[in-house]
């Protein structure tokens, strides 16, 4: 009986801890643009310094510090991608090497929305 009460008390806590952080609401009123997002990904945002991505492989080799991102749209929804880009530490923990692009002001809210639009399109072919 005591075990059942303990489990009943801990289950909601465990469910919350296992739920990935999400930012549901877009950061801007202007919808993200995937074309701007791919250009940011391959250029100014510096994503290819750490990540490989078959979608932009023709633009040059990617880095190997972070995971390949070619299937991110199948693994994460827009709210999760937004949370990762705003503050990767909130999703992956303090050990991650990924910058907190939004929290640290490295990318504008519109840049983040554009990247979310692009990354959410990366699906298995």
PyMOL commands that set and color helices and strands:
alter all, ss='L'
color gray80, all
select helices_A, chain A and resi 2-18+34-42+47-49+54-59+72-75+78-86+88-92+109-119
alter helices_A, ss='H'
color red, helices_A
deselect
rebuild
show_as cartoon
